[in-house]
């Protein structure tokens, strides 16, 4: 749409990073990315304020917010969604919820070295000898993806044959088997964790195509949290 400009704030706290970016149309004008094992709740708001200041963008000038919705850590997902909803409540800005594995796949695409016909399989380490996984086919539609939980034993069976690419933190746990059993598979050099730069790219594309309502900011846990309330008497 001619003249349609988008100021989009994107951030991720779903895994072991805290990542924030501001995109004005096709250009990322400010970003922060920190590796964190904990402390996301304390870092996310200062990081958001920092990128807004650098980009010279006020909260009232944001058109859309994009946030990762999981899978990831239970606490991390909640922190990101709470921050997004808090900003939306005070500004009225629409929030786009993007699955974490979509963002990691976008990072692989952004390298520019992928065969356009190559399917991408994302494996994210879910611990307990399990992986969060998602296959992104050669031709995709405009709906959110449907990640799943799979065991290490079964992981290679979901990788499509013929020119497939794999990426994500779980790939290191499969590398030896991939090399010996699947010589047709390429291991991507893309980051293993989501980056708000790639999240902002997805969010801006959805906003421009008027598809944001298909991507609600609802948590995608896949697996129940480790911590549970004690049983009653």
ZINOR-V254629 format. One record per backbone hydrogen bond with DSSP energy under -0.5 kcal/mol. CO is the residue of the C=O (numbers start at 0). NH is the residue of the N-H. If there is no record, write none. Layout:
# ZINOR-V254629
((CO;NH) (CO;NH))
This chain:
# ZINOR-V254629
((0;3) (2;4) (5;7) (5;24) (6;62) (6;63) (7;9) (7;22) (8;65) (9;20) (10;67) (11;18) (13;72) (15;35) (17;33) (18;11) (19;31) (20;9) (21;28) (21;29) (22;7) (22;24) (23;26) (26;23) (26;28) (29;21) (31;19) (33;17) (33;35) (38;42) (39;43) (40;44) (42;46) (43;47) (44;48) (45;49) (46;50) (47;51) (48;52) (49;53) (50;54) (51;55) (51;56) (52;55) (57;60) (58;61) (62;93) (63;8) (64;95) (65;10) (66;97) (68;219) (69;99) (72;76) (73;77) (74;78) (75;79) (76;80) (77;81) (78;82) (79;83) (80;84) (81;85) (82;86) (83;87) (84;88) (85;89) (86;90) (87;91) (93;64) (94;96) (95;66) (95;97) (97;68) (98;101) (98;102) (99;103) (100;104) (101;105) (102;106) (103;107) (104;108) (105;109) (106;110) (107;110) (108;111) (114;117) (118;164) (119;121) (119;135) (120;166) (121;133) (122;169) (122;170) (123;131) (126;129) (128;151) (129;125) (129;126) (130;149) (131;123) (132;147) (133;121) (133;135) (134;136) (135;119) (137;139) (147;132) (149;130) (150;154) (151;154) (153;156) (154;157) (155;158) (163;185) (164;120) (165;187) (166;122) (167;170) (169;172) (170;173) (170;174) (173;177) (174;178) (175;179) (176;180) (176;181) (177;181) (181;184) (185;165) (185;187) (191;168) (194;197) (194;198) (195;199) (196;200) (197;201) (198;202) (199;203) (200;204) (201;205) (202;206) (203;207) (204;208) (205;210) (206;209) (210;213) (211;214) (214;96) (215;217) (218;220) (220;222))
